[in-house]
Amino acid sequence: MNTTNESATAGTRPAPTVWPTLQARDANALIDFLVDTVGFLRTAVYADGDQVAHAQLDWPEGGGVMLGTHQPGSDWSREPGTAGIYVVTDDPDGLHARLRAAGVEMVRDVADQEYGNRELSIRDPEGNLWSFGYYRGEPRQCA
């Protein structure tokens, strides 16, 4: 089994947060796309050949995603290519320029939104939709 676990050697664990999970028909290709093209960090990949049991990809600005090879019929089976994920970035314009130069399929070019965000949307090779912008959510009101 091929294992990469860079966070274990660094000795730091990420802060608790929400981690979307994806399944992919070609998990290795999706990992390469998200790391080499989009800018995620390959933190852990547990694979046996072309079958990825688990991968953790960290977003440099916080949070991340987990993914693995699609296994129809398993308890945690999700159809590849059906996710929509929002990722916070302080530089949507720079990311847009880099992704466009790499030939990534743009769903929506970077633009200001009426609710105050500046964001862009892409489609990954599996068909998942990714939106990137600087909106971090509304302040939580304590009840």
The 8 nearest C-alpha neighbors of each residue, nearest first, counted from 0:
[[1, 47, 46, 2, 45, 48, 51, 50],
 [2, 0, 46, 45, 47, 3, 48, 44],
 [3, 1, 45, 44, 0, 46, 4, 43],
 [2, 4, 43, 44, 5, 45, 1, 42],
 [5, 3, 43, 42, 6, 7, 2, 44],
 [4, 6, 42, 8, 7, 3, 43, 9],
 [7, 5, 9, 8, 4, 42, 10, 11],
 [8, 6, 10, 9, 5, 4, 11, 12],
 [7, 9, 10, 6, 5, 4, 11, 3],
 [8, 10, 6, 7, 11, 5, 12, 4],
 [11, 9, 7, 8, 6, 12, 5, 13],
 [12, 10, 9, 6, 13, 7, 8, 14],
 [11, 13, 14, 10, 6, 7, 9, 15],
 [14, 12, 15, 11, 62, 61, 16, 6],
 [13, 15, 16, 12, 62, 61, 11, 17],
 [16, 14, 13, 17, 62, 12, 18, 61],
 [15, 17, 14, 62, 18, 13, 61, 63],
 [18, 16, 19, 62, 15, 63, 64, 20],
 [19, 17, 64, 63, 20, 16, 62, 65],
 [20, 18, 64, 65, 17, 21, 63, 84],
 [21, 19, 65, 66, 64, 18, 22, 67],
 [22, 20, 66, 65, 23, 67, 19, 79],
 [21, 23, 69, 67, 79, 68, 66, 77],
 [22, 24, 26, 79, 68, 69, 25, 67],
 [23, 25, 69, 68, 26, 79, 22, 125],
 [26, 24, 23, 28, 27, 29, 68, 49],
 [25, 27, 23, 29, 68, 28, 67, 24],
 [26, 28, 30, 29, 25, 31, 49, 51],
 [29, 27, 31, 30, 26, 25, 32, 124],
 [28, 30, 26, 32, 31, 27, 33, 25],
 [31, 29, 27, 33, 28, 32, 34, 26],
 [30, 32, 28, 34, 29, 35, 33, 27],
 [33, 31, 29, 36, 35, 30, 34, 28],
 [32, 34, 37, 30, 31, 39, 36, 35],
 [35, 33, 39, 38, 31, 32, 40, 36],
 [34, 36, 32, 31, 33, 38, 37, 39],
 [37, 35, 32, 33, 34, 38, 98, 101],
 [38, 36, 33, 34, 39, 35, 32, 98],
 [39, 37, 34, 36, 35, 33, 40, 58],
 [38, 40, 34, 58, 57, 33, 56, 37],
 [41, 39, 57, 56, 34, 42, 58, 38],
 [42, 40, 56, 43, 34, 39, 55, 57],
 [41, 43, 5, 56, 55, 4, 40, 6],
 [44, 42, 4, 3, 55, 54, 41, 5],
 [45, 43, 54, 3, 2, 53, 46, 55],
 [46, 44, 2, 53, 52, 1, 51, 54],
 [47, 45, 51, 1, 50, 52, 0, 48],
 [46, 48, 0, 50, 1, 49, 51, 45],
 [47, 49, 50, 46, 1, 0, 51, 27],
 [48, 50, 47, 51, 27, 46, 25, 26],
 [51, 49, 47, 48, 46, 68, 52, 26],
 [52, 50, 46, 67, 68, 53, 45, 26],
 [51, 53, 67, 46, 45, 50, 68, 54],
 [54, 52, 67, 45, 51, 66, 44, 55],
 [55, 53, 44, 66, 43, 65, 67, 45],
 [54, 56, 65, 43, 42, 64, 57, 44],
 [55, 57, 41, 40, 64, 42, 63, 39],
 [58, 56, 63, 40, 39, 62, 59, 42],
 [57, 59, 39, 63, 61, 60, 62, 40],
 [60, 58, 61, 57, 39, 40, 38, 62],
 [59, 61, 58, 88, 62, 87, 89, 57],
 [62, 60, 58, 59, 63, 57, 87, 13],
 [63, 61, 58, 57, 16, 18, 17, 60],
 [62, 64, 57, 58, 56, 18, 61, 65],
 [65, 63, 19, 18, 56, 20, 55, 57],
 [66, 64, 55, 20, 54, 56, 21, 19],
 [67, 65, 21, 54, 20, 22, 53, 64],
 [66, 68, 53, 51, 22, 52, 26, 54],
 [67, 69, 23, 51, 26, 22, 50, 24],
 [70, 68, 22, 23, 24, 71, 67, 79],
 [69, 71, 73, 76, 68, 72, 22, 77],
 [72, 70, 73, 76, 69, 77, 78, 74],
 [71, 73, 76, 70, 74, 75, 77, 69],
 [72, 74, 76, 75, 71, 70, 77, 69],
 [73, 75, 76, 72, 71, 70, 77, 69],
 [76, 74, 73, 77, 72, 70, 71, 22],
 [75, 77, 73, 71, 74, 70, 72, 78],
 [78, 76, 22, 79, 75, 21, 69, 71],
 [77, 79, 81, 80, 76, 22, 69, 23],
 [80, 78, 23, 22, 81, 77, 125, 24],
 [79, 81, 126, 127, 125, 82, 78, 23],
 [80, 82, 127, 79, 78, 126, 83, 128],
 [83, 81, 127, 80, 128, 84, 21, 79],
 [82, 84, 128, 129, 127, 81, 85, 130],
 [85, 83, 129, 130, 128, 82, 86, 19],
 [84, 86, 130, 131, 129, 87, 83, 132],
 [87, 85, 131, 130, 88, 84, 132, 129],
 [88, 86, 133, 132, 131, 135, 134, 85],
 [89, 87, 133, 90, 132, 91, 131, 86],
 [88, 90, 133, 91, 87, 132, 60, 134],
 [91, 89, 88, 93, 92, 94, 133, 132],
 [90, 92, 94, 132, 93, 95, 118, 88],
 [93, 91, 95, 94, 90, 96, 109, 118],
 [94, 92, 96, 95, 90, 91, 97, 98],
 [93, 95, 91, 97, 92, 96, 98, 90],
 [96, 94, 92, 98, 93, 97, 91, 99],
 [95, 97, 93, 99, 94, 98, 100, 92],
 [96, 98, 94, 100, 95, 99, 93, 101],
 [99, 97, 101, 95, 100, 103, 96, 94],
 [98, 100, 102, 96, 101, 97, 103, 95],
 [101, 99, 97, 98, 102, 96, 103, 95],
 [100, 102, 98, 99, 103, 97, 36, 96],
 [103, 101, 99, 100, 104, 98, 105, 97],
 [102, 104, 98, 101, 99, 105, 121, 122],
 [105, 103, 122, 121, 102, 106, 123, 99],
 [106, 104, 121, 107, 120, 103, 108, 122],
 [105, 107, 121, 120, 122, 104, 108, 119],
 [108, 106, 120, 119, 105, 109, 121, 110],
 [109, 107, 119, 105, 110, 120, 106, 95],
 [108, 110, 119, 118, 95, 92, 107, 117],
 [111, 109, 117, 118, 108, 112, 119, 107],
 [110, 112, 117, 116, 118, 113, 115, 109],
 [111, 113, 116, 114, 115, 117, 110, 118],
 [112, 114, 115, 111, 116, 117, 110, 118],
 [113, 115, 112, 116, 111, 117, 134, 118],
 [116, 114, 113, 112, 111, 117, 134, 133],
 [117, 115, 112, 134, 111, 114, 118, 133],
 [118, 116, 111, 110, 132, 112, 133, 109],
 [117, 119, 132, 109, 131, 110, 91, 116],
 [118, 120, 109, 108, 107, 131, 130, 132],
 [119, 121, 130, 107, 106, 129, 105, 131],
 [122, 120, 105, 106, 129, 104, 128, 130],
 [121, 123, 128, 127, 126, 104, 129, 106],
 [122, 124, 126, 125, 127, 121, 128, 104],
 [123, 125, 126, 122, 29, 127, 32, 28],
 [126, 124, 80, 123, 127, 79, 23, 29],
 [125, 127, 80, 123, 124, 122, 128, 81],
 [128, 126, 80, 82, 81, 123, 122, 125],
 [127, 129, 83, 122, 121, 82, 84, 126],
 [130, 128, 84, 121, 120, 83, 85, 122],
 [129, 131, 120, 85, 119, 86, 84, 121],
 [132, 130, 86, 118, 119, 87, 85, 88],
 [133, 131, 118, 87, 117, 88, 91, 134],
 [132, 134, 88, 89, 87, 135, 116, 117],
 [135, 133, 116, 132, 136, 87, 117, 115],
 [136, 134, 133, 87, 137, 132, 88, 138],
 [137, 135, 134, 138, 139, 133, 87, 116],
 [136, 138, 139, 135, 134, 140, 114, 115],
 [139, 137, 140, 136, 135, 141, 134, 142],
 [140, 138, 137, 141, 136, 142, 135, 134],
 [141, 139, 142, 138, 137, 136, 135, 134],
 [142, 140, 139, 138, 137, 136, 135, 16],
 [141, 140, 139, 138, 137, 136, 135, 16]]
